[in-house]
Amino acid sequence: MSGIKIEQLNDNLVISWLLSKIEIPISEIVEVTLDDTYGGEEKTAIRIGTPYGETDRVVIHTHSNTYILFTTNGVSIKNKISSFMND
């Protein structure tokens, strides 16, 4: 199973997982945090990845949505997204 891939394309954060691709304008991102709950606290969040077998959850809060990424390298993904926000 392939993992979640994060990249910056112009002014967008691009999240790729399996055959899905989600683009989020970086200017819309309010906060990026780690979540230690199993399925994420926000019930209406958009979930990316498989919750079972993954140890980390990265939560991306935007002005309109919340995204939860299920991954094994949460700190790395969080830092990468934060660096895109600071550019």
C-alpha positions in Angstrom: 0.0 0.0 0.0 1.4 3.4 -0.9 1.6 6.2 1.6 0.3 9.7 1.5 2.4 12.1 -0.6 2.6 15.8 0.1 3.9 18.5 -2.4 3.5 22.1 -3.2 2.2 23.0 -6.6 2.1 26.8 -7.2 0.1 28.1 -4.2 -1.6 24.8 -3.5 -0.9 22.0 -1.1 -1.4 18.7 -3.1 -2.2 15.6 -1.1 -2.0 12.3 -3.1 -3.0 8.9 -1.8 -3.7 5.9 -4.0 -5.8 7.3 -6.9 -7.0 10.4 -5.0 -5.6 13.9 -5.4 -6.7 16.8 -3.2 -5.6 20.4 -3.7 -5.9 22.9 -0.9 -4.9 26.5 -1.3 -2.1 27.2 1.1 -3.6 30.6 2.0 -6.7 28.7 3.3 -4.8 26.6 5.8 -5.3 28.0 9.3 -3.4 25.3 11.4 -1.6 22.0 11.1 -1.5 19.8 14.2 -1.0 16.2 15.3 -4.0 14.3 16.8 -3.5 11.3 19.1 -7.1 10.0 18.9 -7.9 6.9 16.9 -10.3 8.4 14.3 -9.8 12.1 14.9 -11.9 14.4 17.1 -13.7 16.2 14.3 -16.6 14.1 13.1 -17.1 15.9 9.8 -13.4 15.9 8.8 -12.3 14.6 5.4 -10.2 11.5 6.2 -7.3 10.5 3.9 -5.5 7.2 4.4 -6.3 4.1 6.4 -6.9 4.6 10.1 -5.9 1.0 10.9 -2.2 0.2 11.0 -1.2 3.8 10.9 0.3 5.4 14.1 0.0 9.2 13.4 -2.8 11.5 12.5 -2.1 15.0 11.0 -4.9 17.4 11.1 -5.1 20.3 8.6 -7.6 23.0 9.6 -8.7 25.3 6.8 -11.3 28.1 6.7 -13.9 25.7 5.3 -12.8 22.1 6.0 -10.8 19.9 8.3 -8.6 17.1 6.9 -7.2 14.2 8.8 -4.2 12.3 7.3 -3.6 8.8 8.6 0.1 8.1 8.2 3.2 6.6 9.8 5.3 9.7 9.4 3.1 12.4 10.9 5.9 14.7 12.3 7.6 14.8 8.9 4.3 15.6 7.0 3.4 18.2 9.6 6.8 19.9 9.3 6.6 19.8 5.5 3.2 21.5 5.4 4.3 24.1 7.9 7.3 24.9 5.7 5.0 25.4 2.7 2.9 27.9 4.9 6.0 29.8 5.9 7.4 30.3 2.3 
